[in-house]
Amino acid sequence: MDRQEQEVLKIVKLRLNLSDDLDTLINSYIREIGRRIRHFCNITKIPDDLTDVWASMVMDAVRVELPNVEEISDSIGDDAGTVKIGDTSVGGGSSSSGGMTTLKKTVIDEVVLNYKVDLIHYRRLRW
């Protein structure tokens, strides 16, 4: 885990008041969202200016995909079964599969697109 990923983890844990027990899980989201940012922007390294945006994206993805984890549901508020990002609303529900579903992949794609206004400044053209 590099310095920037550690900073994102620190921000996410602070803002969501998460324990160290969830570090491995949160790190998986940090890596995935980081890859999506790099892919969307066509860059190899995420600029330091995007660290807070990256952390916010991870928090949104975690809240949508893990609403049944007690520490995370506490950060969502009264409507813990549903999370709204932009104009997209997703219900938590219970899932018996541990793998990533199509819904979850769509949710993470939506998270990236909802931050498009923040990411577009760093986007590079492919030649």
C-alpha positions in Angstrom: 0.0 0.0 0.0 1.5 3.3 -1.1 1.5 6.6 0.8 -1.5 8.0 -1.0 -3.6 4.8 -0.4 -2.7 5.0 3.3 -3.9 8.6 3.3 -7.2 7.7 1.7 -7.6 4.9 4.2 -7.0 7.3 7.1 -9.6 9.8 5.7 -12.2 7.1 5.2 -11.7 5.6 8.6 -11.8 9.0 10.3 -15.0 10.2 8.4 -16.9 7.0 8.9 -15.5 6.3 12.3 -14.4 2.8 11.3 -12.2 0.4 13.4 -9.0 -1.3 12.2 -10.9 -4.5 11.8 -12.2 -3.3 8.4 -8.9 -2.2 6.9 -8.5 -5.1 4.6 -12.0 -4.7 3.2 -11.7 -0.9 2.9 -8.3 -1.3 1.1 -10.0 -3.4 -1.5 -12.3 -0.5 -2.3 -9.4 1.9 -2.3 -7.6 -0.1 -4.8 -10.6 -0.6 -7.1 -11.7 3.0 -7.0 -8.1 4.0 -7.6 -7.9 1.8 -10.7 -11.2 3.3 -11.9 -9.9 6.9 -11.4 -6.7 6.1 -13.3 -8.7 4.4 -16.1 -11.2 7.2 -16.4 -8.5 9.9 -16.4 -6.1 7.9 -18.5 -3.3 8.5 -16.0 -0.8 6.3 -14.3 -0.6 8.1 -10.9 -3.5 9.8 -9.1 -2.6 13.4 -8.3 -2.4 14.4 -4.7 -5.2 17.0 -5.3 -7.6 14.1 -5.9 -6.9 12.3 -2.6 -10.0 13.8 -0.9 -12.2 13.0 -3.9 -10.8 9.5 -3.9 -11.7 9.1 -0.3 -15.2 10.4 -0.9 -15.7 8.0 -3.7 -14.5 5.1 -1.5 -16.9 6.2 1.2 -19.8 6.3 -1.2 -19.0 2.8 -2.6 -18.7 1.4 0.9 -21.9 2.9 2.1 -23.8 1.5 -1.0 -22.2 -2.0 -1.0 -21.9 -2.6 2.7 -25.0 -1.1 4.4 -25.4 -4.1 6.7 -22.0 -3.7 8.3 -22.9 -2.1 11.7 -20.1 0.6 11.7 -21.0 1.6 8.1 -24.8 1.6 8.7 -24.3 3.9 11.6 -22.7 6.5 9.2 -25.7 6.3 6.8 -28.4 7.5 9.2 -32.0 6.7 9.6 -32.6 5.2 6.2 -29.9 2.5 6.5 -31.6 0.3 3.9 -31.3 2.8 1.1 -28.3 4.9 0.0 -28.7 7.8 -2.4 -25.8 9.0 -4.6 -26.7 11.8 -6.9 -30.0 10.8 -8.5 -29.3 7.0 -8.0 -30.9 5.3 -5.0 -29.8 1.8 -4.0 -31.4 -0.4 -1.4 -29.1 -2.4 0.9 -31.1 -5.6 1.2 -29.4 -8.8 2.1 -27.2 -10.8 -0.2 -26.1 -14.3 0.2 -23.3 -14.2 -2.4 -20.0 -12.9 -1.3 -18.9 -12.0 -4.8 -19.4 -8.8 -6.7 -22.7 -8.7 -8.5 -23.6 -6.8 -11.6 -25.5 -4.4 -9.4 -22.4 -3.7 -7.3 -20.3 -3.1 -10.4 -22.9 -0.7 -11.7 -22.9 1.1 -8.4 -19.2 1.6 -8.5 -19.4 2.8 -12.1 -22.1 5.3 -10.9 -19.8 6.5 -8.1 -17.1 7.2 -10.6 -19.4 9.0 -13.0 -21.0 11.0 -10.1 -17.5 12.5 -9.5 -16.9 13.2 -13.1 -16.9 16.9 -12.5 -14.0 16.5 -10.1 -12.1 14.0 -12.3 -12.6 15.6 -15.7 -9.9 18.2 -15.0 -7.3 15.5 -14.7 -8.4 13.5 -17.7 -5.9 13.0 -20.5 -6.5 12.1 -24.1 -5.4 8.7 -25.5 -3.4 8.7 -28.7 
